[in-house]
Amino acid sequence: MKQNINVETGEETFEPIDADVLAQRKAQKLADDKAKAELASAKAALLDRLGITEAEAQLLLS
Amino acid sequence: MATTTSNFSWPIPQSTDLVKDGATAIASLGSGIDTSMAELKGGTTGQVLSKTSNTDMDFTWVAPTTGDITGVTAGTGLSGGGTSGDVTVSLATPVAATNGGTGSATYTTGDILYSSATNTLAKLGIGSAGQVLTVASGLPAWAAASANSMTSLASGTLSTSSSTLNLTSISGTYNKLVFYMWNFVTATDGDSVKCQLNSDSATRYRRSTTYGSSGPQTFTADHVVLVDNMDNSNANRNFIKLEIDNYAQTNCGKFIDIKSIYCDSTTTTSGSTTVALGMYNQTGAITALNIFTGGGGNWSSGSYALYGVK
C-alpha cells in the first residue's frame, strides 16, 4: 500500500501499489543483492590475490 | 333483568323490566355512580387531581409540585419565551465572550480566535503562504519567516500496512526542503530505503558518494538509495536526513544531500553511515517526495517529518 500525505491539506489516504511496480521493486532488490554478493566475492578474491586483509587495504586507501 | 353500562358497569334496567322494579333499579344505578365518583370528592383550593394507580377512577387530590414552570422569559441575547404551551427560545445575538461564547457570528476561512484584551476575543485573518505565526506587541500576528527558519510541513508515523510514503502537494514557497526519518525498520531483513521525486519512476536519477567528481554523469537509476542492506531487528538508531535546495526552481536539475545512519541489532559499534549526493536531471519544481522500501516490503515502524526552510 501507499501512504499518501497531502502536505497542503494534511489529508492521509492509502491506495494499492501497482502490481508491476511492486514486482519491479522486488526484482530490483534481487538484482541488488546479487550485485552486492558478486562485489563482495570479487573483493575477497582480490584481497586474497594481494595477500592483504581488508583493514590493510583500507589503510592503503586512506 | 338489569344490564350494565359499557364504560363503568353501572346497573341499568332494560325496557322490558317491570315498572314496579324501577325504584330499585334507580337506586342500584345511583349507588354504582356514587361509588365510582367517590374519589373525585374532596380536595382543597389549588389542589389538582392526580392518578393514584393505574386502576380506573383511582384518584387523589394533591397540591401542585413546587417549581413547576409557569413561564419562560427570554433574557439578554435571547428571543422567544412564553407562559403557555410549547415555548421556543432562540439566540438573538452571538453569545458574548464573557458568557462563554465568541461574540462573533461570522468568520472567514483561516480566521484564528485569540484574546486581544482581558475578557475580549478578536479574530486574526489567515496570513499568506510561507508566513509564520509570531508575537507582535504581545499579540499573535503573521509575519514573514526569518532566514533559515524551519516550518513543519508534515510529520507522522510510517504506516505498517504500507511500503511507500508519498508526501504530495508540497508548497513551493520555501528555499529548501529538509526531510527526516528516524527509528524506521523494514519488515524484510536486508531491505533498503529509496526515494523518488515527483513520483517520477523513469531512469533520471544518479547517486554518488564521491563529492567533486566532475566527469560526465549518467542517470541510470529510477531512484536514489538512502539506506542500503538494513538490519531490520534494530530501529532505534536509524536516521535519514535529506536536503533538497532550490526545490521549487524550474530551470535547473535537482540534487539531494543524503546523510543516513543505521546500526546493527547487537552492537552500536557496527552499522553503516551514508553521505551521498542524489541527482535528478529534471528541471521541474519538486512537489512530491516519495520514500519507499527497496524490496516492496512494508515498514515495521518509523517516524518522519518534512520541513520547509526559508
Interface residues (C-beta under 8 A of the other chain):
Chain A: M1 K2 Q3 N4 I5 N6 V7 E8 T9 G10 E12 F14 I17 V21 L22 R25 K26 Q28 K29 D32 D33 K36
Chain B: L153 A154 G156 L158 S159 S161 S162 S163 T164 L165 N166 L167 T168 S169 I170 S171 G190 D191 S192 S201 D228 N229 F292 T293 G294 G295 G296 N298 L306
